Amino acid sequence: MIPQNFKDILSNTDNAGFYQTLALIFFMLFFVALVIYVFSRPKKYYKEEEEAPLSDDQDDDDFNLKN
């Protein structure tokens, strides 16, 4: 039988439960690490990023079409 999709490939193996558990642990660790990274950044970093769209940059003057 030729597998039609990825689900058929993993569901017919002996270690399907192991692969599913491993994938779940991997993605949970990724998102936990991402949350820890975001909360470990200093507040100053987010303040600067928060005000970035409102700040006037001198470099953007080249893109204006004013004569």
N, C-alpha and C positions, 0 to 999 in steps of 0.2 A: 504494500500500500504506500502510495506517495503522499507525504504530509502536505496538506493544503495550506496551512498557516503555522505560525510560530507556536500557537497553543497546542496543536497536535504534536509537535516535536517534543515539547516539555512534558506533556501529560502522559506520554507513552514510555518515559524513561523510569528507571528504578529509583532514581534520586530526585524526582520532581519536587517533593516536599522540601528537600534540602536546598535546592536551587531557589525556591520561592522564599524560604526563610532567610537565606543568604542575601537575596535581593532586598528584602524588607529591612534587614539590619543595615545594609549598606546605605540605603536611602534615608533611613532614620538618623544614622550617624552623620550623613551629609547635612541634613537640615538642622540638627542639633549644633553641629560645628558652625553653620552659617549664622544661627541665632547668637551663639557665643561671640562670634566675630563682630556682629553688628552691635551688640551691647557692650563690647569691650572698647569700641572706638570712643575717643574723647568727645565731649559735647561740643567743643570748639570746631571739630571737623564737620559736624552736622550743621552748625550755625553758618559756617562759610558756604556750605553747599546749599543751604536754605536761601541764602541771599544772592546766589549766583545769577539767577535770571534778572534780578533787579539792578545789578551793578552795571556801571558804564565802563566798557572796555575801550581803550584807545585803538586797539587792533581792529575793531569792527568798523571803524570809520572808512576803510577802504571799500567796503561793500555798499555804502550809501550812494545813491545816484544824484546827490546834491551837487550843483555846480558852483 
